[in-house]
Amino acid sequence: MNIRLQGHDFVPLEKYQAYVHKIAKKFQFPVVDSYAVAAQTSRATTFKPQSTIVDESIGLSRYERVVRVGPIPAPRVQLFLQMIRAHNPIGVTMTVKEHEKADEDYRYIPDLMLKEKQTELKSLDDPAVRRNLGWE
């Protein structure tokens, strides 16, 4: 089970993740993993009244933390979720769902330079490219 916590304020989000982790341990649930996901940044723009001229532009970061809990007994899930929902701070959104393979892929940041070098290496297997480089 994944407990995904999202919010714009970093400090309450970190403290709430620690709280969820601690409560899961007190319930004797196995915490498989607890990790951060890269922040997503978006821009909020305000315009001057009755015009299309930009008045202000602000960058907003949305932080995300995930606490992954292992197999837990069904009768105790409801009490656990009620307890952490009751202490959910303002501005933090909580989502609870079953763990999927897509969640594991979402966790990691793709290395674009590495992928670029891999395609470059694959292109070196082409006989035309090897001839142009003078290798054959």
C-alpha positions as CSV (number, residue, x, y, z in Angstrom):
1,M,0.0,0.0,0.0
2,N,1.4,3.4,-1.0
3,I,0.6,6.5,1.1
4,R,1.4,9.5,-1.2
5,L,1.7,12.9,0.5
6,Q,1.7,16.1,-1.6
7,G,2.0,19.7,-0.7
8,H,3.5,23.1,-1.5
9,D,5.1,23.6,1.9
10,F,8.2,21.5,2.4
11,V,8.5,21.5,6.2
12,P,5.0,20.3,7.2
13,L,5.2,17.7,4.5
14,E,8.5,16.3,5.8
15,K,7.2,16.3,9.4
16,Y,3.9,14.6,8.4
17,Q,5.9,11.9,6.4
18,A,7.9,11.2,9.6
19,Y,4.6,11.0,11.6
20,V,3.0,8.5,9.2
21,H,6.2,6.4,9.3
22,K,6.2,6.5,13.1
23,I,2.5,5.6,13.4
24,A,2.9,2.7,10.9
25,K,5.8,1.4,13.1
26,K,3.6,1.7,16.2
27,F,0.9,-0.3,14.5
28,Q,3.7,-2.8,13.8
29,F,3.1,-2.5,10.0
30,P,6.2,-3.3,7.9
31,V,7.4,-0.1,6.2
32,V,8.9,-1.3,3.0
33,D,10.1,2.1,1.8
34,S,9.8,5.8,2.5
35,Y,11.1,8.2,-0.1
36,A,10.9,11.6,-1.8
37,V,9.9,12.2,-5.4
38,A,11.4,15.1,-7.4
39,A,9.5,18.4,-7.0
40,Q,7.3,19.6,-9.8
41,T,7.4,23.3,-10.6
42,S,4.7,25.3,-12.2
43,R,4.1,29.0,-12.8
44,A,1.2,31.1,-11.6
45,T,0.7,34.3,-13.5
46,T,-1.5,37.3,-12.6
47,F,-2.5,39.9,-15.2
48,K,-3.2,43.6,-14.8
49,P,-7.0,44.4,-14.7
50,Q,-8.7,44.5,-18.1
51,S,-5.5,43.6,-20.0
52,T,-3.3,40.8,-21.1
53,I,-0.2,42.4,-19.6
54,V,1.5,40.2,-17.0
55,D,1.5,41.8,-13.5
56,E,3.3,39.0,-11.6
57,S,4.6,35.6,-12.2
58,I,5.4,33.2,-9.4
59,G,7.0,29.8,-9.4
60,L,5.2,27.1,-7.3
61,S,6.9,23.9,-6.3
62,R,4.8,20.8,-5.4
63,Y,6.7,18.4,-3.2
64,E,5.8,14.7,-2.9
65,R,6.7,12.0,-0.4
66,V,5.7,8.4,-0.4
67,V,5.5,5.9,2.5
68,R,5.1,2.3,1.2
69,V,3.7,-0.1,3.8
70,G,3.9,-3.8,3.4
71,P,1.1,-6.4,3.8
72,I,-1.1,-5.3,6.7
73,P,-4.2,-7.0,8.3
74,A,-7.4,-5.6,6.9
75,P,-9.2,-5.0,10.3
76,R,-6.4,-2.6,11.4
77,V,-6.2,-0.6,8.1
78,Q,-9.3,1.5,8.8
79,L,-8.1,2.6,12.2
80,F,-4.6,3.4,10.9
81,L,-6.1,5.5,8.0
82,Q,-8.5,7.3,10.4
83,M,-5.6,8.2,12.7
84,I,-3.3,9.6,10.0
85,R,-6.2,11.4,8.3
86,A,-7.2,13.1,11.6
87,H,-3.6,14.5,11.9
88,N,-3.3,15.6,8.2
89,P,-1.9,19.2,8.2
90,I,-3.6,21.9,6.2
91,G,-2.2,22.0,2.6
92,V,-1.1,18.4,2.5
93,T,-3.0,16.1,0.2
94,M,-3.0,12.4,1.1
95,T,-3.7,9.6,-1.4
96,V,-3.8,5.9,-0.4
97,K,-3.6,3.2,-3.1
98,E,-2.2,-0.2,-3.9
99,H,1.4,-0.3,-5.1
100,E,1.9,-0.7,-8.8
101,K,5.0,-1.0,-11.2
102,A,4.2,2.5,-12.5
103,D,4.8,3.9,-9.0
104,E,8.3,2.5,-9.1
105,D,9.0,4.0,-12.5
106,Y,7.6,7.4,-11.4
107,R,10.0,7.5,-8.5
108,Y,13.2,7.9,-10.6
109,I,14.4,10.8,-12.6
110,P,15.4,9.8,-16.2
111,D,19.0,10.5,-17.1
112,L,18.7,12.2,-20.5
113,M,22.5,12.4,-21.0
114,L,22.8,8.6,-20.4
115,K,20.1,7.8,-22.9
116,E,21.7,10.1,-25.5
117,K,25.0,8.3,-25.1
118,Q,23.4,4.9,-25.4
119,T,21.8,5.9,-28.7
120,E,25.1,7.3,-29.9
121,L,26.8,4.0,-29.1
122,K,24.1,2.1,-30.9
123,S,24.6,4.3,-34.0
124,L,28.3,3.2,-34.0
125,D,27.2,-0.3,-34.9
126,D,25.9,1.0,-38.3
127,P,28.4,0.1,-41.1
128,A,27.8,3.5,-42.9
129,V,28.7,5.4,-39.7
130,R,31.8,3.2,-39.1
131,R,32.9,3.9,-42.7
132,N,32.5,7.7,-42.3
133,L,34.6,7.6,-39.2
134,G,37.3,5.6,-41.0
135,W,37.0,2.5,-38.9
136,E,36.4,0.2,-41.8
